[in-house]
Amino acid sequence: MWVSYEPLTYNRMYSYPSWALALGMCMAFASMACIPLYVAGRLIFATGTLKHVNVAYALLKQLLRNTRKLGAGADCQWIK
């Protein structure tokens, strides 16, 4: 595996208990899992076929690309 893991120590003398390490890992993975779970949920509960969802995604991507070309607030006079 590409991740090398070493148990966390404090002052090179105290090694944290395994339950504390497991709790920390669970807290970290819980925050990272939200984005893929949200995307999967949106794809599962989307109306239409996957082809329709993909077309909508492509249109959104094209819209965002065109917005970046203009620059943020390029045509808005009231934004300073």
N, C-alpha and C positions, 0 to 999 in steps of 0.2 A: 504494500500500500504506500502511497506517496506522502502520507502523514506520519511523522515520527512523534510519538507521544512519550513524554517523561512526566512522572507525577510531580505535582507542584510542591515546592518546599519553601519554608520560611527560614532565612538566615542559614541555609544549607544544613540545618540541624533538625528542624521540625518538619515532618511530612504530614500533610493534611490527610484526614481519614477518607476512606474510599466513598463513604456515603456523601460526604461534602463535595467530592469531585463529581460524583454522579449527579447530584443536585445541580451543580453549576453547569454541567453539560446539558442537562434537560432544560434548564432555563435558557441557555444559549440557543439550542436547537428549536425551542418553542418559538422564539422570535424570528428565526430564519425560515421556519416552515410556513409562515403565514402567506408569503408571496406565492410560492408554488401551489399551495392549497387553494388560494383565492382564484388563481388562473384556472386550475382544474375545475373548480366549482362553476366558474363562469362558462367554461366550455361544455360542461355536462348539462347545465340548465339553460343553455342558449337555445333560442328558437331557431328552427331551420336546420339545414344540413351543415356539416363541417365546411363544405365548399362555400356556403353563404357566409358563415362566420369568418372564413379566411378572406373573402372578398371585402368584408367590412373592415377587417384588420389592415388590409392593404390600402384601402382608402384612407383610413386614419393615419397610417404611416406616411402616405403621400401628402396629406394635409399638414402633418407636423414638419415634413421636409420643406415644404413651401413656406411655412411660417418661419423657419430658421433662416431661409434665404432673405426674407424681408428684414429680419432683425426684430428684437423685442421692442414693440411700440414704435416702429418706424413710421407708420402712418397716423399715429395718434398725437395730436398737437398738445393735448392736456397732460401727457406724461412727461415729466422732466427728470 
